Amino acid sequence: MPVIRNLGRAASQLLQSSGCGCGVSLVPVRAIGVSPRQVASDASFHSVTFSESDHPRVLITGGLGQLGVGLAKLLRKRFGKNNVILSDIRKPADNVFYSGPFIFADILDYKNLREIVVNNRITWLFHYSALLSAVGEANVPLARAVNITGLHNVLDIAAEHNLRLFVPSTIGAFGPTSPRDPTPDLCIQRPRTIYGVSKVHAELMGEYYHYRYGLDFRCLRYPGIISADSQPGGGTTDYAVQIFHDAIKTGKFQCYLRPDTRLPMMYIDDCLKATLEVMEAPAEALTMRTYNISAMSFTPEELAQEVQKYVPELQMTYNVDQVRQAIADSWPMNFDDSNARRDWGWKHDYDLPELVTTMFSYLGSDSRIAQAN
């Protein structure tokens, strides 16, 4: 019981301090436990197929993180507003709440999650609830509960109810012994963060459920995701978002990674597009269940040089965080995403110059851009 109480206090503190970034949603620890269910050893499940006129019914868990709201907007435009349900354990902003269906969903509450799937006739599930790298290292027990126990609940429900399941993975699923430049889809994976370990676990469990039970599991390894409409939330690549906010507000930015730290990155629109494309891809086109995707790769120094084209007075300094730097040094420098480009036609739209221009335009620095131009 002391462990549960400590986890509860940690969860409360994290919820009060900030959001958690990329598709992240903290969940209450009160529900930690073993759900009284088990997949039968002789069970056989088959994924549902959809005609063009029969839109999927979608549930997004952890929907108030960096990716969930944008994904809901994209899917509602494609499948209809009422066919896409956003869920989280936090209270949404008014604009999110009134933009389409929103419900409370705790991924550690197996019974409640199962009721949601049944009562709303869900056919596609996007599982974005997770704790990111830096936040996870600060609270390993909570990350283990959210990222692993929550995943198990989702896998069992998806298999039982024939769902098409998407679970994002990450560059953090690789480790210091993985090839880094480039990193292929299949290679050694020995991550050294609980976030990375939980994502390798998700990849392998999803693949196992696919081959054992016929679960239509699909997964993309995201690079660092950059967006203008969410605050950084605990990821090692968050400097690439914070630099834009600080450049506009103060003209100064202190980076916690070395200037030569190269990591793969992607603008959020490309990320959401890739997620929808892989979910809509014909099953027979997929030669694997987990794919790398990428768009660009840059260092903090290269990003700063591009930002200074629009904010010439930007002062860039470095104060290296050894924990985050060690994480970044164990991650890929470049992703090999040739299999995604070959199998289902993945193609990115944003390179570094387009990324920087788009970020400044969304963050309201048009006057700076006009002055620089």
PyMOL commands that set and color helices and strands:
alter all, ss='L'
color gray80, all
select helices_A, chain A and resi 2-17+29-31+68-79+81-83+94-97+110-119+133-138+140-160+171-173+194-213+239-249+268-280+283-285+300-307+322-329+338-343+352-362+366-372
alter helices_A, ss='H'
color red, helices_A
select strands_A, chain A and resi 58-61+84-88+102-104+124-127+164-166+169-170+216-222+224-226+252-255+263-267+290-292+296-298+315-318
alter strands_A, ss='S'
color yellow, strands_A
deselect
rebuild
show_as cartoon
